[in-house]
Amino acid sequence: MRKVYLDHAATTPVHPEVIAAMLPYFHNYFGNPSSVHSFGRDSRKAVDEAREKVAKAIGADPREVFFTSGGTESDNIAIQGVALARKQNGRHIITSKIEHHATLDTCHFLESQGYEVTYLPVDENGLVRVTDFEAALRPDTILASIMHANNEMGAIQPIKEMAAIARAKKVTFHTDAVQTVGSIPVDVKELGVDMLSLSAHKFYGPKGIGVLYIKKGTRVKPLYHGGSQERKYRPGTENHVGIVGLAKALELATESLKSRQAHIQVLRDKLIAGLVALPEVELNGHPTQRLPGNVNVSVRYVEGESLILSLDMQGVAVSSGSACTSGSLEPSHVLLAMGLTHEQAHGSLRLTLGIDNTQEDVDYVLSVMPGIVERLRQMSPLYNKR
Ligand SMILES: *Cc1c(COP(=O)(O)O)cnc(C)c1O
């Protein structure tokens, strides 16, 4: 059976060149980067070079790049770290209703610790309104965290505009750019953000390694205590194998950004066109201001979970909502925030394309979809009652 992977927003396979770059560091260059001897120095050199590559790719200074265990940890260090460092200035934080749970749950935790959080709504296309952001700022606002692009429906947020407003009010601005780095151009200076999270496994690097960019001068209190690795923001022996892999993956992504983007976007538009041509299937998220590989549709009268299972039986891997919320029967908080009904949100499907997908993959999905939708609808009480 044909196998088609369309869940690249959840994770991506490690690129063969990334694997090749990592391999020597498991065995030949295994030293602890903190060791003084030649084994240690080899590993330290690899970490330093990786930091320089990452800095170059995102327009930062190497001293502003901190390696973490991934997107979730970067978001936590950023949000909790600023909340702790700036609590004398106030205890108000601004975020949005469509953030990844790494951000939302961190904000919920801070609410339990006496902070106040404003969760901004989004419009029907899934975009935060800059005017809402501006109106939410208060004298006691210390931090804003708005994601660069959404992992479920792909809408790319007006980060540059919001970061500029935050800067004028001396509010620290963090963005979760886990979905955009490696996928569209991301430059921290261009965006004007103080902090930015990224994660290697979303751009053909290994899992369990990420970066938090912290602009020089930003006040952040470390959450962990131990060694002085990553200038105390992330103590513990560096995952130097992962760090080498992340830097290589980011280098490859940056070099081929345009061609990857063009390839994936053509497939995306073909997939969207084919899906919305089916009766009562609608696109979710902004029609153009969206990630190159993101397709999110609501299929009326059908449960997203049933669609996933039926497609899986045909060898097609997709998801509904995010990897983190599927499995729970709650409809997507993102789609509900966009004003979709529970029924529409339950009937949603996310298909995210990657560099290895082909026209034939898309043709195959579009060939099996009508039969699956028709069969599930025939079994649906909602469909038969309509
Ligand atoms: C995947 C993802 C995360 C979590 O990253 P991990 O490296 O898996 O912890 C955070 N935010 C967004 C937007 C993501 O897509």
The ligand as a Gaussian input file, in Angstrom:
#p B3LYP/6-31G(d) Opt

LIG

0 1
 C        5.784000      21.456000      18.043000
 C        5.494000      22.792000      18.641000
 C        5.941000      23.111000      19.937000
 C        6.648000      22.114000      20.817000
 O        7.932000      21.874000      20.396000
 P        8.726000      20.608000      21.018000
 O       10.090000      20.729000      20.472000
 O        7.987000      19.396000      20.507000
 O        8.645000      20.734000      22.501000
 C        5.704000      24.378000      20.413000
 N        5.050000      25.289000      19.672000
 C        4.605000      25.024000      18.434000
 C        3.919000      26.089000      17.651000
 C        4.810000      23.766000      17.875000
 O        4.342000      23.505000      16.660000

